[in-house]
Amino acid sequence: MSNQLLISTTRNKKRFHYLFIKIISCISYVFLLTGVYGYNSIDSPLYCGGGDWIYEDEYFKILDSKILTDPTLSSFLYCPEYLFCDKEKEEITDRNITEWEEYFTNSFTAKELKSLIYTSTVVDIKEIISGKNTQYKDRFKKIGSDKRNIFLNYLLFAKRNQRVQSGKETYNSWYQGESENPDALDKEELLVEAFELYAKEKDRFIKNRYAFQIIRLCHYLGKNEEALKVFDSYLVDDKKSNYIFYRSLEQKAGVLYNLKEFEKSISSFLEVYKELPDRRETCASSIRLLLSKTEKSNAISYHLQKENQEVFRFFNTFYNSSSELVEAERLANMNPDSSYLELIIMRIAEQLQHDLFIIKSTIVSDHYDYLTNNRFDTKYINRLETIVSNQLNINTTKNMDLWKIHKGFLSIYQGEMQSARAILAEISEQSRYFAQAQRLVFISKVLTINEQIDRNELNQLYIETQKNKHIDNNCYDFFINHVALVYKSNQNEILAILMSQEKSNLVQRHYVLEKSIEAFQQFLDIPDKTDFENHILSLLPPKNPQDYIYEMRGTMFFRSNQLEQAIAQYQSIEKQSDYYDDGIRSMIFSGAIREFFDVPFEEQNDLIAQKYSHFFTGKVITDEYHHDNKLLLAKTLLKIEAAAQRNPDKAGEYYYMLGNAWYNLSERGWFPGALNYIYNDERYELFYYDTQLDQLDDYSSMQHADAYYKLAQNTSSNEEIKAKSTFMLAKIHPCYNIYGDYNDQHLEFCGDHSSYFEILSKQYADTQFMKEVIKECSYYRHYLN
C-alpha cells in the first residue's frame, strides 16, 4: 500500500477521451462496420463536448469488474465512452502464431513469426526467397528447404491477396465504398491461382490456409455458392488448423449474409465469437448489423445451440437495448454458470459503484458528474438482488464466491453493512476473490464514519490501509475522500481540502472563512495526535504547520484590504522563505490596455511603476512567476496609500497605481498568485465573459480596484490618468451582447461598460492614451463604430 496521502493522480493524467466508434480495417473485417452503432449499451447516456474526461475518472473502482470467470469477456464490460473496453485482445494469446509455432516445432520465436507474418511485405518475402535477405537463414536451416519453400510460397500468396477488397459489383456484397487497392492483382486471376496452389499442395496445414484464401476470394467476388462448397469440401477442421478453420467460418458467415440467410449467418458469427477472442469485437459488430436486418431476434435464439443462445441473449442487451435484468433472468434459467450472466451483472454493478463511490468534491456542495444514473430505484435493486440470491441458493453454482461478492456489494449499496460483512466473511483466504472481499469489508467500515468523528476509529482504518496488503489505492483514496468530507461537515474545511486531491483549489482562490481557520487551529492543537493525524500533518509542507494558520489568516486579511492585520500575521511566520521569494514585482502597480498571455507584461504595461521606483526596494524583478513576498507587498500598498494622502498633487497617480495593483492581483489580472492562500504558480484565464462584478468567485480585489480607480478619477488633475482610470473601470465592469452570425458579428455594450466608454469618447478623446486605446482595443473600436 502506498504511503501517499493525496489521492492518486494517475486518473487525472489520462488522455483526451474520444467519442467515436473505431473503424477496423476491411482487411480483417468480414463486414466493414464504419462506426454507425451505439456505444457500450445498457442504457448508455448521451453527453456532448470534449476535454480530458473519462468515465472511470469520476469514481473509485472498489469493485474490480475484471474478476470474471472468463477474462476474455472484459472487452464487453461497462465503459460508456468506448464501444469496447480495454484492449484485452492484445493480452490474449495469438492462436494463429501459436499454430505456426507448433507447425515449425518451435524453430521460430513468436516474435519472429509475428514479424514475418504480420509486418513483412511482398518485397520482403521475395528477398527472403531469393536469398537477398538472410535474416532468418539459420531458422530455415532447422526446418529444411521443403518446409521453407512451402511456407514462403504460401506467405507470398497471402501477402499478395491481403489487400483484396470486395469492389463495386452489384451482387449483395458487403461493399462499403472503400477504394480498390491499386497494387492488387485481379481477383479472378488470384482465385484461379489459389485453386492451383491448393491442388498442388500436400501439406494439410498449408492446404487449410489456401482453402481460407479461396473462401475469402469467392466471398469477395460474390461467388457465394462456390464459397460454401469450398468450405465444406476443402477445409478440414483439425486441432493443428483450428484457428484458420474459424477464420474461414467467419468468411462463411459473411457469405450467408450475402445470401440473406441471416439466422445461419448469426449462428456462424456466434461460433467464431465463442472460439476466437481476438475476433470478438469484429464478430460483435457484424452480429449487430445482422440483428438490424431481422425483427425475429427472439425467434432466432431458439434455433441456436445452447452456448450460442447465451451469447445471443447478451447481445440483445449489449446492442439491442433489451432489459439487462430480463436477459439476466433468462440466462440464469438457461445456465446458472453462464459467463454472460456474470458479464451482465458485472456491467450493472459497474454503474452502481459509479454512483456509490463517486469522487465528491470538498470545494463545491453540488457534485457535478456526467453519468450518475437515476434509474436504479428500489424496485430495480430488489429485482437484481433476487437474481443474485437465487444464484447463491443453487447448490451446484460453480462460481459461488463471485456471487457472494455481488451479494455483499449490493448490501453495501443498500446501507446494510452488517449483512455485507457476514456474507463476505464466508469467502476463504484461499479464494481468488478473497482480496476483493477484504476491500469491500473495509469500505463497509469507511461508510459508517459520520459527523461524530471517532478519532480512534479513523486511526484504526488508517492502520488497516497500511497493514492489509489487499487494501489497494482505490480503497485508500475513497477512505481519504470520505474522511475529508466528514471533516468539512465539521467546519474543518482547510484540513478537508488539504488532504484531498483538490489541494490546488485551496492554494488558489477558494475563500476560507475565519471559522475554518479556527477549526484547523483546533486540529493542530490536539495534544495526543493519532498515527493518522500525524501522518496528515507530516505530508503538509512546510515543516511548521502553525505557519499555515498565519499565512491563511494573513491572506484572509490581505484580500479584504485589512493590511495592518495581514502584516501582523505574516510577521509571525517562522520561515518566510517557505512561502515567498525575496522582493516584489513592481510592475504589479502598472496598468495595461489589454493583456496577452503570450507577451510578457513588462512589454505591455504603461511603466508608471518605474516612474515612482522609490516605492520599491532591491533589484527590479520581471519574472512573471516570482513568488512575491506578501509581507513586503502589503507594506508597499500601505506606503503608497499613505503617500497619496500626504501628497494631494500626486494622489491621482498613486491611487491609479493602487487600482492597478488590486486589478492585477484579481482573477482578471495578470498576477493573481499573491492572493492565493499558499503561493503557487497557477495562471488564470481572464474572466472577461463575466457580465457582473459580483458573479466572480472572489471579487473583493476587484472591488478594491474599483474604489481606487474612482479615487484616481476624483483626485487627479492629469487628463491622462483620468482617462486610464476610466478605461480600467470599463474593464472591471464588462457588459455586452454579441449579435449576428459568425461572418457578420457586432457588439452592443450595456451597463457601466457602455457608460465608461461614453465618458472616454466624450471627455478624453483627445488624450494620447485614448489614441493608443483605439489602436489596441477592438472593443472600444466596436463601440465607436
Disulfide bonds with the S-S distance in Angstrom:
Cys79-Cys85 2.08
Cys735-Cys750 1.89
